[in-house]
Amino acid sequence: MIKIKRVYESASPDDGRRIYIDRLWPRGMKKEEVKIDEWLKDISPSDSLRKWFGHDPSKYAEFKRRYTKELEKRSEILERIKKEAKKETVTLLFSAKDVEHNNATVLKELLSV
C-alpha cells in the first residue's frame, strides 16, 4: 500500500516505511525531528519544474504531465518502491501545504497503477 502524508504530521506506526520525496529539506525542521527511512531527492521534480509550478493549482495538470515525463528516467527507483509497497506500507512524505496539488499525489498515482 502507498500512502502520502505531509512531513510536518506526526509519524505513526501505520506509516510503515517513510520516504521523504522532496529535493529541499522541510523548513523549520531539524533532521533529528523528522522520522524518515530514506530521502529520495532523485525522484523529486527538477528545480526548473518545481520553480515553474510554484504550487499553482491552475498549472497542476501541466506539472503532472511534465513531472511524469521526468520520472520516466527514474523507472528503477519507482519499481523498487512498488516492490516495497507490496511487502509493507510505504508513506511518501512531502512538505507542500497543498495536499492535492503536489509531487506526492503524482507519484502515488503512478505507483498505484
Phi and psi restraints in degrees (range 20) as a CNS / XPLOR table:
assign (resid 1 and name C) (resid 2 and name N)
       (resid 2 and name CA) (resid 2 and name C) 1.0 -117.7 20.0 2
assign (resid 2 and name N) (resid 2 and name CA)
       (resid 2 and name C) (resid 3 and name N) 1.0 129.3 20.0 2
assign (resid 2 and name C) (resid 3 and name N)
       (resid 3 and name CA) (resid 3 and name C) 1.0 -123.6 20.0 2
assign (resid 3 and name N) (resid 3 and name CA)
       (resid 3 and name C) (resid 4 and name N) 1.0 162.7 20.0 2
assign (resid 3 and name C) (resid 4 and name N)
       (resid 4 and name CA) (resid 4 and name C) 1.0 -125.5 20.0 2
assign (resid 4 and name N) (resid 4 and name CA)
       (resid 4 and name C) (resid 5 and name N) 1.0 151.9 20.0 2
assign (resid 4 and name C) (resid 5 and name N)
       (resid 5 and name CA) (resid 5 and name C) 1.0 -159.9 20.0 2
assign (resid 5 and name N) (resid 5 and name CA)
       (resid 5 and name C) (resid 6 and name N) 1.0 144.4 20.0 2
assign (resid 5 and name C) (resid 6 and name N)
       (resid 6 and name CA) (resid 6 and name C) 1.0 -68.4 20.0 2
assign (resid 6 and name N) (resid 6 and name CA)
       (resid 6 and name C) (resid 7 and name N) 1.0 138.4 20.0 2
assign (resid 6 and name C) (resid 7 and name N)
       (resid 7 and name CA) (resid 7 and name C) 1.0 -64.1 20.0 2
assign (resid 7 and name N) (resid 7 and name CA)
       (resid 7 and name C) (resid 8 and name N) 1.0 -21.5 20.0 2
assign (resid 7 and name C) (resid 8 and name N)
       (resid 8 and name CA) (resid 8 and name C) 1.0 -77.3 20.0 2
assign (resid 8 and name N) (resid 8 and name CA)
       (resid 8 and name C) (resid 9 and name N) 1.0 -14.1 20.0 2
assign (resid 8 and name C) (resid 9 and name N)
       (resid 9 and name CA) (resid 9 and name C) 1.0 -78.6 20.0 2
assign (resid 9 and name N) (resid 9 and name CA)
       (resid 9 and name C) (resid 10 and name N) 1.0 150.9 20.0 2
assign (resid 9 and name C) (resid 10 and name N)
       (resid 10 and name CA) (resid 10 and name C) 1.0 -64.0 20.0 2
assign (resid 10 and name N) (resid 10 and name CA)
       (resid 10 and name C) (resid 11 and name N) 1.0 146.3 20.0 2
assign (resid 10 and name C) (resid 11 and name N)
       (resid 11 and name CA) (resid 11 and name C) 1.0 -69.3 20.0 2
assign (resid 11 and name N) (resid 11 and name CA)
       (resid 11 and name C) (resid 12 and name N) 1.0 149.9 20.0 2
assign (resid 11 and name C) (resid 12 and name N)
       (resid 12 and name CA) (resid 12 and name C) 1.0 -135.9 20.0 2
assign (resid 12 and name N) (resid 12 and name CA)
       (resid 12 and name C) (resid 13 and name N) 1.0 148.4 20.0 2
assign (resid 12 and name C) (resid 13 and name N)
       (resid 13 and name CA) (resid 13 and name C) 1.0 -58.2 20.0 2
assign (resid 13 and name N) (resid 13 and name CA)
       (resid 13 and name C) (resid 14 and name N) 1.0 -26.7 20.0 2
assign (resid 13 and name C) (resid 14 and name N)
       (resid 14 and name CA) (resid 14 and name C) 1.0 -70.1 20.0 2
assign (resid 14 and name N) (resid 14 and name CA)
       (resid 14 and name C) (resid 15 and name N) 1.0 -12.9 20.0 2
assign (resid 14 and name C) (resid 15 and name N)
       (resid 15 and name CA) (resid 15 and name C) 1.0 -68.8 20.0 2
assign (resid 15 and name N) (resid 15 and name CA)
       (resid 15 and name C) (resid 16 and name N) 1.0 -28.4 20.0 2
assign (resid 15 and name C) (resid 16 and name N)
       (resid 16 and name CA) (resid 16 and name C) 1.0 66.6 20.0 2
assign (resid 16 and name N) (resid 16 and name CA)
       (resid 16 and name C) (resid 17 and name N) 1.0 -133.4 20.0 2
assign (resid 16 and name C) (resid 17 and name N)
       (resid 17 and name CA) (resid 17 and name C) 1.0 -78.2 20.0 2
assign (resid 17 and name N) (resid 17 and name CA)
       (resid 17 and name C) (resid 18 and name N) 1.0 124.3 20.0 2
assign (resid 17 and name C) (resid 18 and name N)
       (resid 18 and name CA) (resid 18 and name C) 1.0 -104.2 20.0 2
assign (resid 18 and name N) (resid 18 and name CA)
       (resid 18 and name C) (resid 19 and name N) 1.0 118.4 20.0 2
assign (resid 18 and name C) (resid 19 and name N)
       (resid 19 and name CA) (resid 19 and name C) 1.0 -120.2 20.0 2
assign (resid 19 and name N) (resid 19 and name CA)
       (resid 19 and name C) (resid 20 and name N) 1.0 119.1 20.0 2
assign (resid 19 and name C) (resid 20 and name N)
       (resid 20 and name CA) (resid 20 and name C) 1.0 -84.3 20.0 2
assign (resid 20 and name N) (resid 20 and name CA)
       (resid 20 and name C) (resid 21 and name N) 1.0 127.2 20.0 2
assign (resid 20 and name C) (resid 21 and name N)
       (resid 21 and name CA) (resid 21 and name C) 1.0 -116.7 20.0 2
assign (resid 21 and name N) (resid 21 and name CA)
       (resid 21 and name C) (resid 22 and name N) 1.0 15.4 20.0 2
assign (resid 21 and name C) (resid 22 and name N)
       (resid 22 and name CA) (resid 22 and name C) 1.0 -99.5 20.0 2
assign (resid 22 and name N) (resid 22 and name CA)
       (resid 22 and name C) (resid 23 and name N) 1.0 153.6 20.0 2
assign (resid 22 and name C) (resid 23 and name N)
       (resid 23 and name CA) (resid 23 and name C) 1.0 -74.3 20.0 2
assign (resid 23 and name N) (resid 23 and name CA)
       (resid 23 and name C) (resid 24 and name N) 1.0 -34.8 20.0 2
assign (resid 23 and name C) (resid 24 and name N)
       (resid 24 and name CA) (resid 24 and name C) 1.0 -101.0 20.0 2
assign (resid 24 and name N) (resid 24 and name CA)
       (resid 24 and name C) (resid 25 and name N) 1.0 143.0 20.0 2
assign (resid 24 and name C) (resid 25 and name N)
       (resid 25 and name CA) (resid 25 and name C) 1.0 -66.3 20.0 2
assign (resid 25 and name N) (resid 25 and name CA)
       (resid 25 and name C) (resid 26 and name N) 1.0 143.5 20.0 2
assign (resid 25 and name C) (resid 26 and name N)
       (resid 26 and name CA) (resid 26 and name C) 1.0 -64.5 20.0 2
assign (resid 26 and name N) (resid 26 and name CA)
       (resid 26 and name C) (resid 27 and name N) 1.0 134.4 20.0 2
assign (resid 26 and name C) (resid 27 and name N)
       (resid 27 and name CA) (resid 27 and name C) 1.0 -59.5 20.0 2
assign (resid 27 and name N) (resid 27 and name CA)
       (resid 27 and name C) (resid 28 and name N) 1.0 137.5 20.0 2
assign (resid 27 and name C) (resid 28 and name N)
       (resid 28 and name CA) (resid 28 and name C) 1.0 75.4 20.0 2
assign (resid 28 and name N) (resid 28 and name CA)
       (resid 28 and name C) (resid 29 and name N) 1.0 6.7 20.0 2
assign (resid 28 and name C) (resid 29 and name N)
       (resid 29 and name CA) (resid 29 and name C) 1.0 -114.0 20.0 2
assign (resid 29 and name N) (resid 29 and name CA)
       (resid 29 and name C) (resid 30 and name N) 1.0 137.2 20.0 2
assign (resid 29 and name C) (resid 30 and name N)
       (resid 30 and name CA) (resid 30 and name C) 1.0 -90.2 20.0 2
assign (resid 30 and name N) (resid 30 and name CA)
       (resid 30 and name C) (resid 31 and name N) 1.0 149.0 20.0 2
assign (resid 30 and name C) (resid 31 and name N)
       (resid 31 and name CA) (resid 31 and name C) 1.0 -56.9 20.0 2
assign (resid 31 and name N) (resid 31 and name CA)
       (resid 31 and name C) (resid 32 and name N) 1.0 -35.3 20.0 2
assign (resid 31 and name C) (resid 32 and name N)
       (resid 32 and name CA) (resid 32 and name C) 1.0 -73.5 20.0 2
assign (resid 32 and name N) (resid 32 and name CA)
       (resid 32 and name C) (resid 33 and name N) 1.0 -15.5 20.0 2
assign (resid 32 and name C) (resid 33 and name N)
       (resid 33 and name CA) (resid 33 and name C) 1.0 -81.8 20.0 2
assign (resid 33 and name N) (resid 33 and name CA)
       (resid 33 and name C) (resid 34 and name N) 1.0 -30.5 20.0 2
assign (resid 33 and name C) (resid 34 and name N)
       (resid 34 and name CA) (resid 34 and name C) 1.0 -89.9 20.0 2
assign (resid 34 and name N) (resid 34 and name CA)
       (resid 34 and name C) (resid 35 and name N) 1.0 118.6 20.0 2
assign (resid 34 and name C) (resid 35 and name N)
       (resid 35 and name CA) (resid 35 and name C) 1.0 -90.0 20.0 2
assign (resid 35 and name N) (resid 35 and name CA)
       (resid 35 and name C) (resid 36 and name N) 1.0 98.3 20.0 2
assign (resid 35 and name C) (resid 36 and name N)
       (resid 36 and name CA) (resid 36 and name C) 1.0 -128.3 20.0 2
assign (resid 36 and name N) (resid 36 and name CA)
       (resid 36 and name C) (resid 37 and name N) 1.0 151.1 20.0 2
assign (resid 36 and name C) (resid 37 and name N)
       (resid 37 and name CA) (resid 37 and name C) 1.0 -94.2 20.0 2
assign (resid 37 and name N) (resid 37 and name CA)
       (resid 37 and name C) (resid 38 and name N) 1.0 -25.3 20.0 2
assign (resid 37 and name C) (resid 38 and name N)
       (resid 38 and name CA) (resid 38 and name C) 1.0 -159.3 20.0 2
assign (resid 38 and name N) (resid 38 and name CA)
       (resid 38 and name C) (resid 39 and name N) 1.0 147.4 20.0 2
assign (resid 38 and name C) (resid 39 and name N)
       (resid 39 and name CA) (resid 39 and name C) 1.0 -117.6 20.0 2
assign (resid 39 and name N) (resid 39 and name CA)
       (resid 39 and name C) (resid 40 and name N) 1.0 109.6 20.0 2
assign (resid 39 and name C) (resid 40 and name N)
       (resid 40 and name CA) (resid 40 and name C) 1.0 -103.7 20.0 2
assign (resid 40 and name N) (resid 40 and name CA)
       (resid 40 and name C) (resid 41 and name N) 1.0 81.5 20.0 2
assign (resid 40 and name C) (resid 41 and name N)
       (resid 41 and name CA) (resid 41 and name C) 1.0 -64.9 20.0 2
assign (resid 41 and name N) (resid 41 and name CA)
       (resid 41 and name C) (resid 42 and name N) 1.0 -30.0 20.0 2
assign (resid 41 and name C) (resid 42 and name N)
       (resid 42 and name CA) (resid 42 and name C) 1.0 -65.2 20.0 2
assign (resid 42 and name N) (resid 42 and name CA)
       (resid 42 and name C) (resid 43 and name N) 1.0 -17.7 20.0 2
assign (resid 42 and name C) (resid 43 and name N)
       (resid 43 and name CA) (resid 43 and name C) 1.0 -105.5 20.0 2
assign (resid 43 and name N) (resid 43 and name CA)
       (resid 43 and name C) (resid 44 and name N) 1.0 9.2 20.0 2
assign (resid 43 and name C) (resid 44 and name N)
       (resid 44 and name CA) (resid 44 and name C) 1.0 -81.3 20.0 2
assign (resid 44 and name N) (resid 44 and name CA)
       (resid 44 and name C) (resid 45 and name N) 1.0 159.2 20.0 2
assign (resid 44 and name C) (resid 45 and name N)
       (resid 45 and name CA) (resid 45 and name C) 1.0 -61.8 20.0 2
assign (resid 45 and name N) (resid 45 and name CA)
       (resid 45 and name C) (resid 46 and name N) 1.0 150.6 20.0 2
assign (resid 45 and name C) (resid 46 and name N)
       (resid 46 and name CA) (resid 46 and name C) 1.0 -60.1 20.0 2
assign (resid 46 and name N) (resid 46 and name CA)
       (resid 46 and name C) (resid 47 and name N) 1.0 157.8 20.0 2
assign (resid 46 and name C) (resid 47 and name N)
       (resid 47 and name CA) (resid 47 and name C) 1.0 -57.3 20.0 2
assign (resid 47 and name N) (resid 47 and name CA)
       (resid 47 and name C) (resid 48 and name N) 1.0 -42.9 20.0 2
assign (resid 47 and name C) (resid 48 and name N)
       (resid 48 and name CA) (resid 48 and name C) 1.0 -64.6 20.0 2
assign (resid 48 and name N) (resid 48 and name CA)
       (resid 48 and name C) (resid 49 and name N) 1.0 -40.0 20.0 2
assign (resid 48 and name C) (resid 49 and name N)
       (resid 49 and name CA) (resid 49 and name C) 1.0 -68.8 20.0 2
assign (resid 49 and name N) (resid 49 and name CA)
       (resid 49 and name C) (resid 50 and name N) 1.0 -43.0 20.0 2
assign (resid 49 and name C) (resid 50 and name N)
       (resid 50 and name CA) (resid 50 and name C) 1.0 -59.0 20.0 2
assign (resid 50 and name N) (resid 50 and name CA)
       (resid 50 and name C) (resid 51 and name N) 1.0 -45.6 20.0 2
assign (resid 50 and name C) (resid 51 and name N)
       (resid 51 and name CA) (resid 51 and name C) 1.0 -67.9 20.0 2
assign (resid 51 and name N) (resid 51 and name CA)
       (resid 51 and name C) (resid 52 and name N) 1.0 -40.0 20.0 2
assign (resid 51 and name C) (resid 52 and name N)
       (resid 52 and name CA) (resid 52 and name C) 1.0 -61.8 20.0 2
assign (resid 52 and name N) (resid 52 and name CA)
       (resid 52 and name C) (resid 53 and name N) 1.0 -46.1 20.0 2
assign (resid 52 and name C) (resid 53 and name N)
       (resid 53 and name CA) (resid 53 and name C) 1.0 -64.5 20.0 2
assign (resid 53 and name N) (resid 53 and name CA)
       (resid 53 and name C) (resid 54 and name N) 1.0 -48.2 20.0 2
assign (resid 53 and name C) (resid 54 and name N)
       (resid 54 and name CA) (resid 54 and name C) 1.0 54.4 20.0 2
assign (resid 54 and name N) (resid 54 and name CA)
       (resid 54 and name C) (resid 55 and name N) 1.0 24.3 20.0 2
assign (resid 54 and name C) (resid 55 and name N)
       (resid 55 and name CA) (resid 55 and name C) 1.0 57.3 20.0 2
assign (resid 55 and name N) (resid 55 and name CA)
       (resid 55 and name C) (resid 56 and name N) 1.0 34.1 20.0 2
assign (resid 55 and name C) (resid 56 and name N)
       (resid 56 and name CA) (resid 56 and name C) 1.0 -88.0 20.0 2
assign (resid 56 and name N) (resid 56 and name CA)
       (resid 56 and name C) (resid 57 and name N) 1.0 110.4 20.0 2
assign (resid 56 and name C) (resid 57 and name N)
       (resid 57 and name CA) (resid 57 and name C) 1.0 -55.8 20.0 2
assign (resid 57 and name N) (resid 57 and name CA)
       (resid 57 and name C) (resid 58 and name N) 1.0 -29.2 20.0 2
assign (resid 57 and name C) (resid 58 and name N)
       (resid 58 and name CA) (resid 58 and name C) 1.0 -69.0 20.0 2
assign (resid 58 and name N) (resid 58 and name CA)
       (resid 58 and name C) (resid 59 and name N) 1.0 -17.8 20.0 2
assign (resid 58 and name C) (resid 59 and name N)
       (resid 59 and name CA) (resid 59 and name C) 1.0 -99.1 20.0 2
assign (resid 59 and name N) (resid 59 and name CA)
       (resid 59 and name C) (resid 60 and name N) 1.0 2.5 20.0 2
assign (resid 59 and name C) (resid 60 and name N)
       (resid 60 and name CA) (resid 60 and name C) 1.0 -60.8 20.0 2
assign (resid 60 and name N) (resid 60 and name CA)
       (resid 60 and name C) (resid 61 and name N) 1.0 -44.1 20.0 2
assign (resid 60 and name C) (resid 61 and name N)
       (resid 61 and name CA) (resid 61 and name C) 1.0 -59.8 20.0 2
assign (resid 61 and name N) (resid 61 and name CA)
       (resid 61 and name C) (resid 62 and name N) 1.0 -44.3 20.0 2
assign (resid 61 and name C) (resid 62 and name N)
       (resid 62 and name CA) (resid 62 and name C) 1.0 -70.2 20.0 2
assign (resid 62 and name N) (resid 62 and name CA)
       (resid 62 and name C) (resid 63 and name N) 1.0 -37.5 20.0 2
assign (resid 62 and name C) (resid 63 and name N)
       (resid 63 and name CA) (resid 63 and name C) 1.0 -58.9 20.0 2
assign (resid 63 and name N) (resid 63 and name CA)
       (resid 63 and name C) (resid 64 and name N) 1.0 -46.4 20.0 2
assign (resid 63 and name C) (resid 64 and name N)
       (resid 64 and name CA) (resid 64 and name C) 1.0 -59.6 20.0 2
assign (resid 64 and name N) (resid 64 and name CA)
       (resid 64 and name C) (resid 65 and name N) 1.0 -43.8 20.0 2
assign (resid 64 and name C) (resid 65 and name N)
       (resid 65 and name CA) (resid 65 and name C) 1.0 -62.9 20.0 2
assign (resid 65 and name N) (resid 65 and name CA)
       (resid 65 and name C) (resid 66 and name N) 1.0 -47.9 20.0 2
assign (resid 65 and name C) (resid 66 and name N)
       (resid 66 and name CA) (resid 66 and name C) 1.0 -67.6 20.0 2
assign (resid 66 and name N) (resid 66 and name CA)
       (resid 66 and name C) (resid 67 and name N) 1.0 -40.5 20.0 2
assign (resid 66 and name C) (resid 67 and name N)
       (resid 67 and name CA) (resid 67 and name C) 1.0 -66.7 20.0 2
assign (resid 67 and name N) (resid 67 and name CA)
       (resid 67 and name C) (resid 68 and name N) 1.0 -41.8 20.0 2
assign (resid 67 and name C) (resid 68 and name N)
       (resid 68 and name CA) (resid 68 and name C) 1.0 -58.7 20.0 2
assign (resid 68 and name N) (resid 68 and name CA)
       (resid 68 and name C) (resid 69 and name N) 1.0 -40.5 20.0 2
assign (resid 68 and name C) (resid 69 and name N)
       (resid 69 and name CA) (resid 69 and name C) 1.0 -62.4 20.0 2
assign (resid 69 and name N) (resid 69 and name CA)
       (resid 69 and name C) (resid 70 and name N) 1.0 -43.7 20.0 2
assign (resid 69 and name C) (resid 70 and name N)
       (resid 70 and name CA) (resid 70 and name C) 1.0 -61.0 20.0 2
assign (resid 70 and name N) (resid 70 and name CA)
       (resid 70 and name C) (resid 71 and name N) 1.0 -38.5 20.0 2
assign (resid 70 and name C) (resid 71 and name N)
       (resid 71 and name CA) (resid 71 and name C) 1.0 -69.5 20.0 2
assign (resid 71 and name N) (resid 71 and name CA)
       (resid 71 and name C) (resid 72 and name N) 1.0 -16.7 20.0 2
assign (resid 71 and name C) (resid 72 and name N)
       (resid 72 and name CA) (resid 72 and name C) 1.0 -59.4 20.0 2
assign (resid 72 and name N) (resid 72 and name CA)
       (resid 72 and name C) (resid 73 and name N) 1.0 -27.7 20.0 2
assign (resid 72 and name C) (resid 73 and name N)
       (resid 73 and name CA) (resid 73 and name C) 1.0 -82.2 20.0 2
assign (resid 73 and name N) (resid 73 and name CA)
       (resid 73 and name C) (resid 74 and name N) 1.0 -4.6 20.0 2
assign (resid 73 and name C) (resid 74 and name N)
       (resid 74 and name CA) (resid 74 and name C) 1.0 -118.4 20.0 2
assign (resid 74 and name N) (resid 74 and name CA)
       (resid 74 and name C) (resid 75 and name N) 1.0 28.1 20.0 2
assign (resid 74 and name C) (resid 75 and name N)
       (resid 75 and name CA) (resid 75 and name C) 1.0 -59.9 20.0 2
assign (resid 75 and name N) (resid 75 and name CA)
       (resid 75 and name C) (resid 76 and name N) 1.0 -33.0 20.0 2
assign (resid 75 and name C) (resid 76 and name N)
       (resid 76 and name CA) (resid 76 and name C) 1.0 -64.8 20.0 2
assign (resid 76 and name N) (resid 76 and name CA)
       (resid 76 and name C) (resid 77 and name N) 1.0 -37.2 20.0 2
assign (resid 76 and name C) (resid 77 and name N)
       (resid 77 and name CA) (resid 77 and name C) 1.0 -70.2 20.0 2
assign (resid 77 and name N) (resid 77 and name CA)
       (resid 77 and name C) (resid 78 and name N) 1.0 -41.8 20.0 2
assign (resid 77 and name C) (resid 78 and name N)
       (resid 78 and name CA) (resid 78 and name C) 1.0 -62.7 20.0 2
assign (resid 78 and name N) (resid 78 and name CA)
       (resid 78 and name C) (resid 79 and name N) 1.0 -41.0 20.0 2
assign (resid 78 and name C) (resid 79 and name N)
       (resid 79 and name CA) (resid 79 and name C) 1.0 -64.1 20.0 2
assign (resid 79 and name N) (resid 79 and name CA)
       (resid 79 and name C) (resid 80 and name N) 1.0 -39.4 20.0 2
assign (resid 79 and name C) (resid 80 and name N)
       (resid 80 and name CA) (resid 80 and name C) 1.0 -62.4 20.0 2
assign (resid 80 and name N) (resid 80 and name CA)
       (resid 80 and name C) (resid 81 and name N) 1.0 -42.9 20.0 2
assign (resid 80 and name C) (resid 81 and name N)
       (resid 81 and name CA) (resid 81 and name C) 1.0 -65.0 20.0 2
assign (resid 81 and name N) (resid 81 and name CA)
       (resid 81 and name C) (resid 82 and name N) 1.0 -41.4 20.0 2
assign (resid 81 and name C) (resid 82 and name N)
       (resid 82 and name CA) (resid 82 and name C) 1.0 -58.5 20.0 2
assign (resid 82 and name N) (resid 82 and name CA)
       (resid 82 and name C) (resid 83 and name N) 1.0 -44.1 20.0 2
assign (resid 82 and name C) (resid 83 and name N)
       (resid 83 and name CA) (resid 83 and name C) 1.0 -63.0 20.0 2
assign (resid 83 and name N) (resid 83 and name CA)
       (resid 83 and name C) (resid 84 and name N) 1.0 -42.7 20.0 2
assign (resid 83 and name C) (resid 84 and name N)
       (resid 84 and name CA) (resid 84 and name C) 1.0 -62.2 20.0 2
assign (resid 84 and name N) (resid 84 and name CA)
       (resid 84 and name C) (resid 85 and name N) 1.0 -39.4 20.0 2
assign (resid 84 and name C) (resid 85 and name N)
       (resid 85 and name CA) (resid 85 and name C) 1.0 -69.0 20.0 2
assign (resid 85 and name N) (resid 85 and name CA)
       (resid 85 and name C) (resid 86 and name N) 1.0 -19.4 20.0 2
assign (resid 85 and name C) (resid 86 and name N)
       (resid 86 and name CA) (resid 86 and name C) 1.0 -77.0 20.0 2
assign (resid 86 and name N) (resid 86 and name CA)
       (resid 86 and name C) (resid 87 and name N) 1.0 -25.9 20.0 2
assign (resid 86 and name C) (resid 87 and name N)
       (resid 87 and name CA) (resid 87 and name C) 1.0 -91.3 20.0 2
assign (resid 87 and name N) (resid 87 and name CA)
       (resid 87 and name C) (resid 88 and name N) 1.0 -36.8 20.0 2
assign (resid 87 and name C) (resid 88 and name N)
       (resid 88 and name CA) (resid 88 and name C) 1.0 -151.9 20.0 2
assign (resid 88 and name N) (resid 88 and name CA)
       (resid 88 and name C) (resid 89 and name N) 1.0 166.6 20.0 2
assign (resid 88 and name C) (resid 89 and name N)
       (resid 89 and name CA) (resid 89 and name C) 1.0 -67.4 20.0 2
assign (resid 89 and name N) (resid 89 and name CA)
       (resid 89 and name C) (resid 90 and name N) 1.0 136.8 20.0 2
assign (resid 89 and name C) (resid 90 and name N)
       (resid 90 and name CA) (resid 90 and name C) 1.0 -120.8 20.0 2
assign (resid 90 and name N) (resid 90 and name CA)
       (resid 90 and name C) (resid 91 and name N) 1.0 125.6 20.0 2
assign (resid 90 and name C) (resid 91 and name N)
       (resid 91 and name CA) (resid 91 and name C) 1.0 -110.0 20.0 2
assign (resid 91 and name N) (resid 91 and name CA)
       (resid 91 and name C) (resid 92 and name N) 1.0 121.0 20.0 2
assign (resid 91 and name C) (resid 92 and name N)
       (resid 92 and name CA) (resid 92 and name C) 1.0 -88.2 20.0 2
assign (resid 92 and name N) (resid 92 and name CA)
       (resid 92 and name C) (resid 93 and name N) 1.0 120.5 20.0 2
assign (resid 92 and name C) (resid 93 and name N)
       (resid 93 and name CA) (resid 93 and name C) 1.0 -99.0 20.0 2
assign (resid 93 and name N) (resid 93 and name CA)
       (resid 93 and name C) (resid 94 and name N) 1.0 136.1 20.0 2
assign (resid 93 and name C) (resid 94 and name N)
       (resid 94 and name CA) (resid 94 and name C) 1.0 -137.2 20.0 2
assign (resid 94 and name N) (resid 94 and name CA)
       (resid 94 and name C) (resid 95 and name N) 1.0 164.1 20.0 2
assign (resid 94 and name C) (resid 95 and name N)
       (resid 95 and name CA) (resid 95 and name C) 1.0 -110.8 20.0 2
assign (resid 95 and name N) (resid 95 and name CA)
       (resid 95 and name C) (resid 96 and name N) 1.0 -7.3 20.0 2
assign (resid 95 and name C) (resid 96 and name N)
       (resid 96 and name CA) (resid 96 and name C) 1.0 -59.8 20.0 2
assign (resid 96 and name N) (resid 96 and name CA)
       (resid 96 and name C) (resid 97 and name N) 1.0 146.4 20.0 2
assign (resid 96 and name C) (resid 97 and name N)
       (resid 97 and name CA) (resid 97 and name C) 1.0 -73.1 20.0 2
assign (resid 97 and name N) (resid 97 and name CA)
       (resid 97 and name C) (resid 98 and name N) 1.0 -36.1 20.0 2
assign (resid 97 and name C) (resid 98 and name N)
       (resid 98 and name CA) (resid 98 and name C) 1.0 -78.4 20.0 2
assign (resid 98 and name N) (resid 98 and name CA)
       (resid 98 and name C) (resid 99 and name N) 1.0 111.3 20.0 2
assign (resid 98 and name C) (resid 99 and name N)
       (resid 99 and name CA) (resid 99 and name C) 1.0 -82.7 20.0 2
assign (resid 99 and name N) (resid 99 and name CA)
       (resid 99 and name C) (resid 100 and name N) 1.0 -5.8 20.0 2
assign (resid 99 and name C) (resid 100 and name N)
       (resid 100 and name CA) (resid 100 and name C) 1.0 -104.3 20.0 2
assign (resid 100 and name N) (resid 100 and name CA)
       (resid 100 and name C) (resid 101 and name N) 1.0 -29.4 20.0 2
assign (resid 100 and name C) (resid 101 and name N)
       (resid 101 and name CA) (resid 101 and name C) 1.0 -119.1 20.0 2
assign (resid 101 and name N) (resid 101 and name CA)
       (resid 101 and name C) (resid 102 and name N) 1.0 81.9 20.0 2
assign (resid 101 and name C) (resid 102 and name N)
       (resid 102 and name CA) (resid 102 and name C) 1.0 -156.6 20.0 2
assign (resid 102 and name N) (resid 102 and name CA)
       (resid 102 and name C) (resid 103 and name N) 1.0 174.2 20.0 2
assign (resid 102 and name C) (resid 103 and name N)
       (resid 103 and name CA) (resid 103 and name C) 1.0 -66.2 20.0 2
assign (resid 103 and name N) (resid 103 and name CA)
       (resid 103 and name C) (resid 104 and name N) 1.0 -29.8 20.0 2
assign (resid 103 and name C) (resid 104 and name N)
       (resid 104 and name CA) (resid 104 and name C) 1.0 -65.7 20.0 2
assign (resid 104 and name N) (resid 104 and name CA)
       (resid 104 and name C) (resid 105 and name N) 1.0 -37.8 20.0 2
assign (resid 104 and name C) (resid 105 and name N)
       (resid 105 and name CA) (resid 105 and name C) 1.0 -66.0 20.0 2
assign (resid 105 and name N) (resid 105 and name CA)
       (resid 105 and name C) (resid 106 and name N) 1.0 -37.3 20.0 2
assign (resid 105 and name C) (resid 106 and name N)
       (resid 106 and name CA) (resid 106 and name C) 1.0 -65.7 20.0 2
assign (resid 106 and name N) (resid 106 and name CA)
       (resid 106 and name C) (resid 107 and name N) 1.0 -47.9 20.0 2
assign (resid 106 and name C) (resid 107 and name N)
       (resid 107 and name CA) (resid 107 and name C) 1.0 -60.5 20.0 2
assign (resid 107 and name N) (resid 107 and name CA)
       (resid 107 and name C) (resid 108 and name N) 1.0 -45.5 20.0 2
assign (resid 107 and name C) (resid 108 and name N)
       (resid 108 and name CA) (resid 108 and name C) 1.0 -59.1 20.0 2
assign (resid 108 and name N) (resid 108 and name CA)
       (resid 108 and name C) (resid 109 and name N) 1.0 -43.6 20.0 2
assign (resid 108 and name C) (resid 109 and name N)
       (resid 109 and name CA) (resid 109 and name C) 1.0 -62.2 20.0 2
assign (resid 109 and name N) (resid 109 and name CA)
       (resid 109 and name C) (resid 110 and name N) 1.0 -45.7 20.0 2
assign (resid 109 and name C) (resid 110 and name N)
       (resid 110 and name CA) (resid 110 and name C) 1.0 -63.7 20.0 2
assign (resid 110 and name N) (resid 110 and name CA)
       (resid 110 and name C) (resid 111 and name N) 1.0 -41.4 20.0 2
assign (resid 110 and name C) (resid 111 and name N)
       (resid 111 and name CA) (resid 111 and name C) 1.0 -76.3 20.0 2
assign (resid 111 and name N) (resid 111 and name CA)
       (resid 111 and name C) (resid 112 and name N) 1.0 -19.7 20.0 2
assign (resid 111 and name C) (resid 112 and name N)
       (resid 112 and name CA) (resid 112 and name C) 1.0 -88.6 20.0 2
assign (resid 112 and name N) (resid 112 and name CA)
       (resid 112 and name C) (resid 113 and name N) 1.0 -2.0 20.0 2
